[in-house]
Amino acid sequence: MPDVTAQGTTKVGPGRMVLVVGPSGAGKDTLMAALQERLVDRIDVLFARRAITRKADPEAEDHDTLTRADFDRVVAAGEAALSWEAHGLGYLLPVTCDDLIRTGGTIIANGSRRVLAQAEAKYENAVVLLITAPVEVLAERLAARGRETREDIERRLKRADLDGDRVEELARLDGEAQLLEAGR
């Protein structure tokens, strides 16, 4: 029997949306690279490419870029699988992700803790991999990126929530100790 939301609409499924979340510097990109390498031959698994209202930067995450006006239009038209705001930027996963989930496939995406409730409400099978690391490790990794001032890093770490939201399917991984093993 299909899962139905409180509004009476059917949740997207039977596949699964896997969101990799955690504070900046925790190791999300490392985990996703290990997963991509391990799952390269799986045609039922797709790593979603995010679109962000930030200019492309070869030193940062590989993503699609869109203007704020385009982001607002896509979200208002319901043409995003998931969308959220963080750090003054708009993020979205393309609506094509839902097509694979409807056929039983799995989407793995770099997400945000801000979108977990939305994902849990929308998908039959929303799974969260929360990557964390000690604050000292996060500070060191953020400083090494060279994209933010020390003050920016301190502000980011003060608002970093190292605990998971109350979502049904959550796996917590230590980005310092368990990350490479987690990819396996």
C-alpha positions in Angstrom: 0.0 0.0 0.0 1.5 3.4 -1.0 2.5 5.7 1.8 0.2 8.8 2.0 1.1 12.2 3.6 -1.2 14.0 6.0 -2.4 16.1 3.0 -3.6 12.9 1.3 -0.9 12.9 -1.4 1.1 9.8 -2.1 4.7 9.9 -1.1 7.4 9.5 -3.8 8.7 5.9 -3.9 9.3 3.0 -3.8 13.0 4.0 -4.2 15.0 5.9 -1.7 16.4 9.4 -1.2 19.7 9.2 0.8 20.9 12.6 2.1 24.4 13.0 3.3 24.4 15.9 5.8 26.6 17.5 8.4 28.6 20.6 9.2 31.0 22.0 6.7 34.4 20.2 7.0 32.9 17.0 8.5 33.9 14.9 5.4 30.7 14.7 3.4 32.5 15.0 0.1 35.1 12.4 1.1 32.3 9.9 2.0 30.4 10.7 -1.3 33.6 10.1 -3.4 34.1 6.8 -1.7 30.5 5.8 -2.2 30.6 6.8 -5.9 33.8 4.7 -6.5 32.2 1.7 -4.8 28.8 2.0 -6.6 30.1 3.0 -10.1 28.5 0.0 -11.8 25.1 0.4 -10.1 22.6 1.8 -12.7 19.9 2.0 -10.0 22.0 4.5 -8.0 22.5 8.1 -9.0 24.5 10.8 -7.3 22.5 14.0 -7.6 24.2 17.1 -8.8 23.0 20.1 -6.7 22.2 23.5 -8.2 23.3 26.4 -6.0 23.0 30.2 -6.2 26.8 30.5 -6.1 29.3 30.9 -8.9 31.2 27.8 -9.9 34.5 27.5 -8.1 37.0 24.8 -9.2 38.3 24.5 -5.7 34.9 23.9 -4.2 32.1 21.5 -4.7 31.2 20.7 -8.4 27.7 22.0 -8.8 25.3 23.6 -11.3 24.9 27.4 -10.8 21.7 29.3 -11.1 20.7 32.9 -10.4 18.5 33.8 -7.4 15.7 34.6 -9.8 15.9 31.2 -11.5 16.1 29.5 -8.1 13.0 31.3 -6.9 11.2 30.5 -10.2 12.1 26.7 -10.1 11.0 26.4 -6.5 7.8 28.3 -6.9 6.9 26.1 -10.0 7.5 22.9 -8.0 10.3 21.9 -10.4 12.8 20.9 -7.7 12.9 17.5 -5.9 14.1 19.3 -2.7 15.2 22.9 -2.1 16.5 24.8 0.9 18.3 28.0 2.0 21.6 28.0 3.9 24.5 30.4 4.4 22.7 33.0 2.3 22.5 30.7 -0.7 19.7 28.7 -2.4 20.2 25.0 -3.0 18.1 22.5 -4.9 18.1 18.9 -6.2 16.6 18.5 -9.7 13.1 17.2 -10.0 14.5 14.4 -12.2 15.7 12.7 -9.0 12.1 11.8 -8.3 11.8 9.9 -11.6 14.5 7.4 -10.5 13.0 7.1 -7.1 9.6 6.3 -8.6 11.3 3.4 -10.6 12.8 1.9 -7.4 16.2 3.5 -7.7 18.3 5.3 -5.1 19.4 8.9 -5.1 22.4 9.9 -3.0 22.7 13.6 -2.5 24.7 16.2 -0.5 21.9 17.6 1.5 21.3 19.8 4.5 19.8 19.3 7.9 17.4 22.1 7.0 15.7 19.9 4.4 15.3 16.6 6.4 11.7 17.2 7.5 10.8 18.1 3.9 12.5 14.9 2.6 10.8 12.7 5.3 7.4 14.2 4.4 7.9 13.7 0.6 9.6 10.3 0.3 8.5 6.8 1.3 12.1 6.0 2.0 14.3 9.0 3.2 17.6 8.0 4.7 20.0 10.4 6.4 23.7 9.9 6.8 24.9 12.5 9.4 28.6 13.1 9.2 30.2 14.8 12.3 33.6 15.6 13.6 35.0 17.3 16.6 34.8 21.1 16.5 38.7 21.4 16.4 38.8 19.1 13.3 36.1 21.1 11.6 37.9 24.4 12.3 41.1 23.0 10.9 39.5 21.7 7.7 37.5 24.9 7.1 40.7 27.0 7.5 42.5 24.8 5.1 39.9 25.5 2.4 40.8 29.1 2.5 37.3 30.3 1.5 36.4 32.0 4.8 37.9 34.3 7.4 38.6 33.1 10.9 35.6 35.1 12.1 33.4 33.4 9.4 34.6 30.0 10.5 33.9 30.8 14.2 30.4 31.9 13.3 29.8 28.8 11.2 31.0 26.5 14.0 28.9 28.2 16.6 25.7 27.4 14.6 26.9 23.9 13.6 24.5 21.4 15.0 26.5 18.2 15.6 23.4 16.3 16.6 20.9 14.8 14.2 17.4 16.0 13.8 14.7 13.6 14.9 14.3 11.7 11.6 13.3 8.1 11.4 16.1 6.7 9.3 19.4 8.3 10.5 22.9 6.9 10.6 25.5 9.0 12.4 29.1 8.6 11.3 32.2 10.2 12.8 33.9 12.1 10.0 37.3 11.7 11.7 37.3 8.0 12.7 34.7 6.1 10.7 34.6 7.9 7.3 36.7 5.6 5.1 35.2 2.5 6.7 31.8 4.1 6.2 32.4 4.2 2.4 32.9 0.5 2.4 
